[in-house]
Amino acid sequence: MTRARTGVVVGLAVAALALAGCGGGDDEASGTTETETTTTETTSQTGGDTGTVLKGSVGPGFEISLSTAGGQSVETLAPGSYTLEVDDQSDIHNFHLSGDDVDVSTDVGSTGTESFDITVTSGTYTFVCDPHSSTMNGSFEVSG
């Protein structure tokens, strides 16, 4: 009976070791990896009749941006007509938007608000401050 009991104890020990190797939290040992998923919110604006407003801003520091009227950064747009309202806050900068059949800008040396009616089609559009284009720039895609 001692031998039988020893066999049962050894059997249970082997089973416990086997289970410990299969169910632990060591992802490397089990050949799996943990993946973290992040979500990026992309603003998509629907084009349409002129009147859909985009807000461009440049200055007063070395900042340039393009957003929807609601304040969300523009990363994608649907093709269509838009009114671009640019708030140029510095006389050492300008706001220059270019892309397929669009090339509008404010003047360096001037400040104030200026509006442009633009029509965008599929493609990539860029906005820059011409005197500081290497650091003051952005872009967005038009698709749809």
trRosetta pair geometry for C-beta under 8 A, 3 or more apart (Angstrom, degrees):
i j d omega theta_ij theta_ji phi_ij phi_ji
1 4 5.5 -51 -148 35 40 113
1 5 6.3 41 153 -19 68 104
2 5 5.7 -53 -147 37 31 111
2 6 6.3 34 152 -20 64 106
3 6 5.6 -53 -146 36 32 113
3 7 6.4 36 154 -21 64 104
4 7 5.6 -52 -151 34 31 114
4 8 6.5 32 151 -19 64 103
5 8 5.7 -52 -150 34 34 111
5 9 6.4 33 153 -18 66 105
6 9 5.7 -54 -147 37 32 111
6 10 6.3 30 155 -16 66 107
7 10 5.8 -55 -145 39 29 109
7 11 6.1 32 154 -21 64 109
8 11 5.6 -55 -146 37 30 114
8 12 6.3 29 155 -18 64 105
9 12 5.9 -54 -148 37 29 109
9 13 6.4 31 153 -20 63 107
10 13 5.6 -54 -148 36 32 113
10 14 6.4 32 154 -18 65 104
11 14 5.9 -54 -149 35 30 109
11 15 6.4 28 153 -17 64 107
12 15 5.6 -55 -145 39 33 112
12 16 6.2 36 155 -22 66 105
13 16 5.7 -53 -146 35 30 112
13 17 6.5 29 155 -17 63 105
14 17 5.9 -56 -150 37 31 110
14 18 6.4 32 152 -20 64 107
15 18 5.7 -55 -148 36 32 113
15 19 6.4 28 156 -16 65 106
16 19 5.9 -56 -147 39 30 108
16 20 6.3 33 154 -23 64 107
17 20 5.7 -53 -146 33 31 114
17 21 6.6 31 156 -19 63 105
18 21 6.0 -58 -156 33 30 110
18 22 6.8 19 153 -14 63 111
19 22 5.8 -64 -149 38 35 108
19 23 6.1 -10 172 10 72 115
20 23 7.1 -77 -131 47 21 84
20 24 6.2 39 176 -53 61 107
21 24 7.0 -37 -137 -4 18 113
21 29 7.7 -116 -158 147 72 126
22 30 7.7 86 -154 -113 37 110
24 29 6.9 8 73 70 124 134
24 30 7.2 -173 64 -46 82 116
26 29 4.0 33 113 19 120 116
26 30 6.4 137 90 -12 70 90
27 30 6.0 -68 -145 45 31 101
27 32 5.1 -91 -157 85 85 77
27 33 5.7 98 156 -111 129 34
27 34 5.6 -101 -88 -24 164 89
28 31 7.9 41 179 -66 29 25
28 33 7.9 43 -82 -90 56 75
42 75 4.8 -98 -148 74 85 135
42 76 5.6 35 164 11 118 113
43 67 8.0 31 76 -149 172 65
43 68 6.0 -140 176 -22 140 122
43 72 4.3 153 -94 130 142 121
43 73 6.1 165 9 79 134 51
43 74 5.7 -91 86 -110 124 40
43 75 5.7 119 42 21 77 87
43 76 7.0 175 85 44 52 70
44 75 7.9 -52 -68 69 59 83
44 76 4.9 -17 -102 87 79 106
44 77 7.0 159 -154 -104 55 25
44 78 6.7 67 175 -36 92 88
45 52 6.6 138 165 167 115 127
45 54 7.3 156 78 -83 176 96
45 68 5.5 172 -85 -100 123 113
45 74 6.5 -33 -9 -121 125 103
45 76 7.8 176 18 100 69 58
45 77 4.9 -20 55 -123 97 80
45 78 6.5 -129 93 17 54 84
45 82 7.7 55 122 -100 137 130
46 52 7.3 -133 88 -122 62 152
46 78 5.0 9 -131 27 44 142
46 80 7.2 37 157 13 51 157
47 52 6.4 -159 -138 49 40 157
47 77 6.5 76 -56 164 98 97
47 78 4.4 -135 1 95 90 90
47 79 5.4 -90 22 105 156 32
47 80 1.6 153 152 33 126 132
47 81 6.3 110 -175 27 101 40
47 82 6.5 -83 -125 -51 84 91
47 120 7.0 -143 -95 56 139 94
47 144 7.8 172 14 63 112 151
48 51 7.7 -50 95 58 97 93
48 52 5.6 108 48 -33 89 129
48 80 5.3 7 -23 -173 27 147
48 81 6.9 -71 94 52 29 82
49 52 7.2 127 72 -17 53 91
49 81 6.3 -25 -171 69 20 121
50 81 4.5 -63 -67 140 69 125
50 82 7.1 91 -126 172 60 1
50 83 5.7 85 -175 -52 83 91
50 117 5.2 -5 -133 -140 135 113
51 83 6.2 40 -88 -10 16 121
52 80 7.0 37 37 114 146 126
52 81 7.2 126 34 97 104 62
52 82 5.0 -67 86 -115 94 73
52 83 6.9 156 70 18 42 78
53 68 7.7 97 91 -173 70 56
53 69 4.3 69 79 -67 109 117
53 82 7.1 130 -113 -171 15 85
53 83 5.1 -30 -104 72 67 100
53 84 7.9 144 -159 -94 57 22
53 85 6.0 0 -163 0 106 115
54 66 6.2 2 172 -172 113 95
54 67 7.3 157 -164 81 68 33
54 68 6.6 -56 -115 -111 61 40
54 69 7.5 -93 -89 -45 21 71
54 74 6.5 4 -139 -52 113 152
54 82 5.2 34 -9 165 110 135
54 83 7.1 177 25 85 71 47
54 84 4.9 -22 70 -108 106 68
54 85 7.1 170 82 24 51 68
55 66 7.2 157 82 -156 51 47
55 67 5.0 -22 63 66 102 84
55 68 7.1 26 15 113 95 12
55 69 6.2 122 -30 -95 109 45
55 71 7.7 -13 44 -91 144 45
55 85 5.6 -24 -111 70 61 95
55 86 8.0 141 -170 -93 46 34
55 87 7.2 4 -173 -2 92 105
56 64 7.9 -10 -172 -170 86 82
56 65 7.3 170 -151 90 46 51
56 66 5.3 -13 -101 -103 72 78
56 84 5.8 30 -13 -180 117 99
56 85 6.9 -178 27 88 77 41
56 86 3.9 -23 76 -105 114 79
56 87 7.1 177 92 22 59 62
56 95 4.8 119 149 179 130 152
56 97 6.9 -107 -91 -49 149 121
56 127 6.6 -149 -129 -155 118 152
57 63 7.3 -10 116 118 101 99
57 64 7.0 174 92 -149 60 41
57 65 5.0 -1 55 55 100 91
57 66 7.8 -176 20 -77 70 37
57 67 7.6 1 3 12 111 104
57 86 7.2 178 -75 -156 31 59
57 87 4.8 -5 -112 60 78 100
57 89 7.1 15 -169 -7 84 113
57 95 7.5 151 90 -86 6 140
58 63 7.2 178 -146 95 40 59
58 64 4.7 5 -107 -108 82 84
58 65 8.0 -178 -73 22 50 58
58 86 7.1 5 5 -173 101 103
58 87 7.6 176 28 89 59 59
58 88 5.4 -3 59 -121 104 65
58 89 6.6 -173 89 28 53 78
58 90 6.6 -102 125 34 84 99
58 93 4.6 -155 150 131 118 132
58 94 6.7 35 98 138 167 13
58 95 4.4 -160 -21 -65 131 94
58 106 7.4 -162 36 46 136 134
58 129 5.7 137 -149 -85 130 108
58 136 7.3 74 -139 174 100 134
59 62 8.0 2 -103 -81 52 23
59 63 6.8 149 -87 56 6 78
59 88 6.6 58 25 -174 121 51
59 89 3.7 -154 94 75 106 85
59 90 2.9 -176 -114 -8 150 110
59 92 7.6 126 -94 55 125 78
59 93 4.9 -177 -51 37 104 140
59 111 7.7 -77 68 -118 155 103
60 63 8.0 20 46 37 38 103
60 89 4.5 -82 -65 128 70 117
60 90 5.1 133 -138 -66 51 103
61 90 7.9 -172 -9 -60 11 146
62 93 8.0 167 -119 -80 51 132
62 129 7.9 -124 -152 33 68 157
62 132 6.3 -119 -143 158 102 161
62 135 6.4 -3 167 116 127 121
62 136 5.8 -124 -178 -72 79 114
63 136 7.2 162 -153 -126 5 104
64 93 7.4 -163 -77 -175 104 137
64 95 6.6 159 -143 -110 108 85
64 127 6.5 -162 153 123 123 104
64 128 7.1 73 119 -146 171 25
64 129 5.4 -154 -64 -33 139 100
64 136 4.5 96 -5 -178 125 95
64 137 6.9 30 69 -65 139 18
64 138 6.4 -156 106 -3 101 109
65 73 6.8 -85 -164 -115 105 89
65 138 6.9 64 -121 -15 39 159
66 73 7.3 79 79 -155 60 63
66 74 4.8 -57 116 37 99 119
66 97 7.7 95 -92 -97 139 118
66 127 5.5 122 -42 19 128 157
66 138 6.1 -164 13 92 105 139
66 140 6.8 -103 86 -22 138 131
67 70 7.8 -121 154 70 102 53
67 71 5.5 -2 157 -155 143 27
67 72 5.9 154 -160 74 94 30
67 73 5.4 -55 -101 -93 85 36
67 74 6.0 -174 -114 -20 25 85
68 71 6.8 -39 69 27 76 23
68 72 4.9 9 27 52 112 86
68 74 6.3 128 -46 -71 72 91
74 77 6.3 8 -167 -56 116 101
74 140 4.9 -27 129 -90 95 156
75 140 5.5 -175 -163 -125 19 92
75 141 7.2 4 152 25 62 85
76 140 6.2 -170 -80 -175 25 95
76 141 5.0 -20 -111 69 79 89
76 142 7.3 146 -164 -93 63 29
76 143 6.6 -45 -158 32 111 93
77 80 7.7 -124 157 39 103 91
77 82 7.5 -48 -162 -46 145 146
77 120 6.0 45 99 84 135 150
77 140 6.1 64 -8 136 98 129
77 141 7.5 -179 28 93 66 44
77 142 4.9 -27 72 -105 91 79
78 142 7.2 59 168 -156 8 78
78 143 7.7 -58 -114 79 47 39
78 144 4.2 7 -136 -3 79 168
79 120 6.0 -140 -132 101 55 73
79 121 5.2 29 -130 -125 116 43
79 122 6.1 -43 -68 -46 119 65
79 142 5.6 91 -78 169 65 113
79 143 7.7 -18 -35 -164 88 6
79 144 5.5 -150 5 60 85 107
80 119 7.0 -98 146 -144 25 72
80 120 6.8 0 50 53 44 81
81 117 6.8 0 -171 -177 103 91
81 118 7.2 165 -150 90 57 42
81 119 4.8 -30 -95 -97 73 82
82 117 7.7 169 88 -153 41 51
82 118 5.5 -17 64 65 87 89
82 119 7.6 154 18 -93 69 34
82 120 6.8 6 10 0 116 108
83 115 5.9 -8 -178 -167 100 110
83 116 7.4 156 -160 79 53 42
83 117 5.8 -30 -103 -99 69 65
83 118 7.8 144 -108 21 20 75
84 97 6.5 -98 -156 12 167 160
84 104 6.9 141 67 83 143 145
84 115 6.8 152 81 -156 53 55
84 116 4.6 -13 59 60 105 94
84 117 7.8 -176 18 -85 78 15
84 118 5.4 29 -13 3 117 122
85 113 6.3 -2 -177 -170 92 106
85 114 7.7 166 -153 85 50 36
85 115 5.1 -18 -101 -100 69 85
86 95 4.6 -165 -150 64 134 149
86 106 5.4 -147 112 -42 145 124
86 113 6.8 161 83 -151 51 54
86 114 5.1 -14 58 61 102 83
86 115 7.4 -179 17 -83 73 34
86 116 7.3 29 -10 2 110 103
87 113 5.4 -18 -100 -98 63 85
88 93 6.8 -165 -156 93 90 93
88 94 6.7 -10 -128 -130 131 46
88 95 5.9 -133 -85 -3 95 106
88 106 4.4 -152 -60 130 146 165
88 110 6.6 48 105 103 144 77
88 111 5.3 -153 108 -138 89 48
88 112 6.1 4 58 52 97 44
88 113 7.4 176 20 -86 74 30
88 114 6.8 15 -3 9 116 105
89 93 7.9 11 62 56 61 126
89 111 6.1 41 -142 -146 19 110
90 93 4.4 55 78 20 112 106
90 111 6.5 118 12 -96 7 107
91 108 7.4 84 176 175 52 55
91 109 5.3 24 -170 -149 91 26
91 110 6.5 99 -119 -10 81 7
91 111 5.5 -67 -63 -40 77 98
92 108 6.9 6 -167 -161 25 95
92 131 6.8 -96 165 70 73 153
93 108 6.7 -133 126 -117 9 80
93 129 4.5 -50 -152 -140 95 130
93 131 6.8 -125 -111 44 47 111
93 132 6.8 -43 -111 21 90 120
93 136 7.0 -85 -134 137 119 169
94 105 5.4 43 153 176 124 106
94 106 4.8 -166 -154 78 83 79
94 107 6.1 -106 -108 137 121 8
94 108 4.6 -77 -37 -62 112 69
94 129 5.8 135 55 -144 54 67
94 130 5.5 1 56 16 117 100
94 131 7.3 103 15 1 92 93
95 105 6.4 -179 90 -145 49 65
95 106 5.0 47 38 14 83 110
95 127 6.4 -7 -170 -173 82 110
95 129 6.9 -32 -85 -89 43 68
96 103 8.0 -4 -173 -164 89 65
96 104 7.5 -179 -147 94 50 42
96 105 3.8 -4 -104 -103 77 117
96 106 7.7 -118 -63 29 60 61
96 127 6.6 158 80 -154 48 58
96 128 5.3 -27 62 64 102 75
96 129 7.2 135 12 -110 95 20
96 130 5.3 66 -12 -48 146 94
97 102 6.1 -42 124 140 97 116
97 103 7.6 -169 93 -130 59 25
97 104 5.4 0 56 59 97 86
97 105 7.1 179 21 -76 59 64
97 116 7.7 -171 46 69 129 151
97 118 7.2 -50 107 -89 139 162
97 125 6.5 13 -173 171 90 113
97 126 7.4 174 -146 91 49 43
97 127 4.7 -18 -95 -98 73 91
98 102 6.2 173 -142 99 33 76
98 103 4.8 27 -114 -107 91 72
98 104 7.9 177 -75 25 59 50
98 125 6.9 179 92 -156 35 73
98 126 5.9 -12 61 61 82 85
98 127 7.8 152 16 -88 61 45
99 102 4.9 13 55 51 80 109
99 120 6.6 24 88 -131 138 96
99 123 5.8 153 -178 102 108 115
99 124 6.4 -152 -125 103 111 42
99 125 3.2 -57 -50 -105 145 79
99 126 6.7 146 -65 14 87 61
99 142 7.4 110 154 2 155 126
100 120 7.4 99 63 -153 95 61
100 121 5.2 -77 97 58 136 101
100 122 7.7 20 24 75 157 45
100 123 4.5 102 -17 39 125 155
100 125 7.6 -85 18 -79 72 86
101 119 7.2 -26 106 80 122 91
101 121 6.9 51 33 13 120 115
102 118 5.1 46 -126 -154 123 117
102 119 7.4 -165 -74 63 106 49
102 120 6.3 -19 -33 -92 145 75
102 125 6.6 0 66 -126 135 119
104 116 4.4 78 -179 -138 163 164
104 118 6.5 -113 0 -79 139 116
105 130 7.2 33 -151 -31 150 121
106 110 6.5 -131 167 78 97 108
106 114 5.2 156 -100 32 101 142
107 110 4.3 54 76 18 105 121
108 130 6.7 -95 -49 59 123 112
108 131 6.0 94 -113 -26 144 121
120 123 7.9 -137 -176 51 88 89
120 125 6.4 -54 -131 -51 125 145
120 142 4.7 -154 147 -98 117 156
121 142 6.4 119 107 113 20 141
122 142 5.4 -150 -115 105 29 90
122 143 5.4 58 -129 -106 92 54
122 144 7.3 -161 -85 33 93 59
123 141 7.6 -145 117 -149 23 62
123 142 5.8 5 47 51 54 102
124 139 5.8 6 -177 -178 99 124
124 140 7.6 165 -151 85 60 32
124 141 5.8 -33 -99 -102 67 67
124 142 7.7 -166 -79 17 21 78
125 139 6.4 162 85 -154 47 72
125 140 5.6 -15 60 61 96 79
125 141 7.8 169 18 -96 77 19
125 142 6.4 56 -14 -19 112 109
126 137 6.5 -11 -174 -169 105 102
126 138 7.1 160 -155 88 62 41
126 139 4.6 -31 -100 -96 69 92
127 137 6.9 163 88 -154 51 54
127 138 5.3 -8 58 62 93 89
127 139 7.3 175 17 -84 67 42
128 132 7.9 -167 175 82 87 60
128 133 4.3 25 -179 -123 136 88
128 136 6.3 109 -162 103 62 76
128 137 4.3 -7 -103 -105 87 88
128 138 7.7 179 -73 24 54 56
129 132 4.5 7 91 53 117 93
129 133 6.4 -154 74 -72 54 53
129 136 3.9 3 23 99 114 137
129 137 7.5 -117 20 -65 66 61
130 133 5.9 -4 -140 -52 28 107
132 135 5.5 -53 167 55 97 93
132 136 4.3 53 103 15 108 117
133 136 6.7 -71 -102 63 23 75
133 137 5.7 56 -167 -66 61 118
134 137 7.5 -56 -162 -11 4 125
